[in-house]
Structure formats: C-alpha cells, structure tokens
Amino acid sequence: MRADIRQVADGVHLVHGSNTNWVILTEGDAITLVDTGYPGDREKVLASLSAVGGSPEAVTAVLITHAHNDHLGSAEYLSSTYGTPVYTHEEEVPHARRDFLHQVTIGKVLRNAWRPGVAPWAVHALRSGGTDHVPVTKPQLFPGKGALDLPGRPVPVHTPGHTAGHCAFHLPQAGIVISGDGLVSGHPTSRLAGPQLLPDMFHRERSAALASLDIFEALSGDVLLPGHGPVHRGSVREAAQRAREQAA
C-alpha cells in the first residue's frame, strides 16, 4: 500500500503512512523531512519523497518531533546512508540515542487490550517495527534558536508531556503547526474525532501534555498537521481548546 500524500500549502505535504504521519517541506530542490514513520514505513517514506519530486539525497535534514519508534523509524537509515543530519530537542537527544526508552510498554498495552481498537493497533505496531531497536547514532540539537535555516523555515516549539523533549514545529508565514503527538486529530485506539490528546497510556507525563496545550493555544495558525489523524483546518487555538475539553 502506498502512502497517502496531501499537499496542504505550497511546499508543504502531509503524508499518511501506516497509522503515523510525516511532513515534507520543500524549497527548490531541497527538503526538510519531519518524522519518518515506523521502521516498516521506509519504502513509503522513500516513495513519498519521490512523489513530491525529491529524493533521499535531497533531504537537507530530518527533524524529529519525538523519539518513539513510529516517528523515528528511518532516521538512522537516512543518516547512515546519505549523511543526513537528524535534529531534535536537547531533552530528546538521549532518547533518540536510546540511552533510555520512554515508550508505551507491552504490559501497559496488554492491560488496555480490552479497549476498542487497541488489539488491532498493537498487532499493526508489532508488524511495523514498533518494538525494534532503532537508535540514532548521532542525533543533534536543533541548529540555533528560532526559525531553522532549513527548507520551510520551521520553528521548533518545545511541547513536553508525550515525551520530555517532544517538539512541535511552527510555520508562521504559512499559518501551519506540525504538532507531532502533542495534539492529534485521531488515532486507531481513540473513539474521538477531531483535535485531542492521545489516550493516556501513550504519554510519559499526561499532566505536562495537558499543560502543553496552552503552548499550542498560543501559536498562530489555521492548519494543524498532526502525527496521527487527518489534517485539521481551522484555528489552532480552538483546536487546542477542544482537545482540553475532550481531555476533561
């Protein structure tokens, strides 16, 4: 099955992989890739780059919202094969190296297996490399403060809770927020539709994830590109407010 690629603005594509999204930002022949799906999504990642007129060699940098396997899957492959730098928040760097792993455990999944959607999601995650060991050998801190000198000029925004170093990326000129797993619009294990937090079992610290909705609420934009679920068009501020209401 091919990845579903949606152009949401000039030079901005949201790609739906297998239960996880990534974002391609293009500027001329150069590309910024935000997240890389599951390890099992590699062919879809490469095909999506080709579909927008690019290639893995054209990827100037990989930005990682957070170092869970379903977002980190092909980061090391791109780094070791093509020399692509992999950037993430300073608190996520050791997580990306796998100095430790803060990810939902098999035991926690089993305890939640009675919930709708959890069992089929778990089977898919296992088949897609959700428990594979995929460390990034040399993850780097974001190069500088504010807008990064990369295609799309993304601005990292620290939104902890899902993981300690979780980051969103703001494209202020385009009115777009790439929200990773800090604010999503759907998930196979959720019965909700629209802006929401992921189910509690996925968060390292739910209270911090809830508090980070205040950060999302302060970001200007009318397009939300989440780590899971479809593109959400409408005020990002209102999306964060709705997620807070859902969480309550």
N, C-alpha and C positions, 0 to 999 in steps of 0.2 A: 504494500500500500504506500502511495506517495504522500508526502507531507502536503498539507493544505496551506497555501501561501496567499495572504491577503495584503494588498497594498493599501495602507491607511493614510499615507501622505507622500509627497514627493520624497523619494529616497528612504522611505520607512516601510518595512514589510514585517507583519506578524506572521509567524509560521507555527501552525499547529502540528506537532509531532504526534507521538503516541502518548496521550494524556498530559503532555507538557509542551509549553510554547517556548520559542526563542525568537529573537528580533534581529533583523538585518538592517543596518543603516548604511546607505551608500552615498558616496560623494565622488563623482567622476568614476575612476576605475577602482577606487579604494573602498574597503568595507570595514565596519565595526560589527562584530558579532556579539550579541548579548545573550549569554547562556548557550548551552549546547545539547540539551535534551539528555535522555538516558544513554548509557553506553550502546544499547541496541538501536538507537536512532541515528547512528553515524552515517549510514548511506542516505538517509533522509536529509541530514544536515548538509552533506556534500551536494546532493541533488538540489536543495533549495538555493544554495549559493550559485549553482549553475543556472537555475531558473530565473534569477534576477540579473543575469549577465555577468556574474562574477566567478570566482574560483577560490579554492583554499589559499592559493598563493597571494590572492588579493586582500586577504584578511589582515588588516593592519594590527588589530588587537582583538582579543577575546575579553569581554567584561563578564564577570560572574556575579550575579545578584547574591548568591549564597552557595555553599559547597555541598549541597545534597546531591546524591548520585543522579537524580533526574534532571539536574541543571548543569552538572559538572562533566557529564558522560564522555565527551570527546575533547575536552580542553587539553589534556595531556597529549592526546594524539596530534592535535594541531600544533602544539608547542614543540614536541619532539620531532615531528615530521617536517614541518615548514618553518620552524623557528618563530612561531607566532607568540608574542608576549601575552601572558594571562594576568589580568589585573583584578583585584578585589579589595575589599576594605581591610584595614590592618588587623582587625579582630577576626577576620575570616581567613587570613593567610595561613595560620597554623591548621585551621580546619581543612583547607584545600590541600595542604601537605599530608593530611591525615595523621598529624601529631595526636589528634583525638577525633572522634566521630560523634557528632550530636545529630542523630537521625532517629526517626521512629524505630523502635526495636521490634523484632519478630514477636516477642512476648506481648508487647502492647497491641500489636496488630491482632494477635490471636484473641486477646481479651475483648477486642472490639469487633470480632468477626461476625457477631450476630447483627450488627448494624447494616442497613441496606447499602449495597454497593461495595462493602469493604472486602469481602472474599474475592469477587472478580477483579477488583483493583489490585489486590495483593498478588494474585496469580500473574496478572499482567506485569506488575513491577518486578517480580522474580524473573520472568522470562525476558525482560528488557534490560536486566543487569542492575536492578535496584539494590542488590546486596554485593555487587562486585567491588573489588578493591581498585579504585581508580584515582590515586593521588596525583596531584600536580607537582612535579618535581621542583619547579622554581616559580611559584606564584609571586606576584609583585604587588606592592602597594600602588594605589592609583597615582599616576604621574602628575602631581600638582594639585592645587586646590581649585574649586570652581569648575567651569566648563573644561573638559578634557580636549586637548588638541588632537582629536580623532574625528573621523567621519561622523557627522551627526551632532558634534559638539555636545555630547551628553554630560549632564551634571550629576555626579554621584550624590545621593541623599541617604544618610545612614538611618535605617528604619529597623532597629533591633527588635527582637522578640521571637520571630520564627527561628532565627539563629542570632547569635550575639553580634555578628558582623553583617547581617542582612542589609543590602543596599537597594534602593530604587534608583532609577535614572530619569532625570527630568530633561525634556527637550523644550525649553521655554518658548523659543521662537515658533515652534510648531504646535505648541499647546498640547503636548503629549507627555504622559507619565508612564514609564515602563516600571511596573510595580512588583515584579517578581512574585514571591509568595506572601508578601506583606499585605496585599489586598488583591483578591482574586474575584472572578465573576462566575465561577463554577468549579466543580470537582466531582469525579465519579463517586466519591464517598459522601457527597453532600446532597441533601434533598432540596436545597435552596437554589434559587436562580438569581442572578444579578450580583452586585457588589457584596462581598462578605469576607470574613476571615475564614481560613481553612479550619476544618474540625480540630478540636483541642489537642488530639493525640499527636498532631504534627508539629506543634510549637515547642520550642525549647523553653520559653517563658511566656505563657499566654498573657499575663498582665502587661508585659512590655510590648507584646504585639498589639494589644488593645491601645496602649498609650501611643504607639507609633501612628495610629490613625489620626492623631492630632497633627502629626507631621505631614501626612498625605493631605489632610484638610487644608493646609496652608499653601499647597502647591497649585499654581495656576495651570489650568488646562481643561480641555473638554474631550480628550480621548485618553482612555486607560487601556494599556496593553499589559494584561496580567500574565503570570506564569502558568495559570490554569484557567480555562474558560475562554469564551469569545471576547473579541474587542468590545469595550463598553464605551459608547458615545454619550456624552453628557458631562456635566460639571464633575470634575474630580473631587471637589469639595463635597458635593452632595453624595457622591459615591462613598466617600469615607464616612459621612454621617449615616448613610444607610447601613453600611457594614457594622457600625457601632450599635445601631438599633437592632440589627439582626443578632448580634452577639449578646445583647441584653436579654 
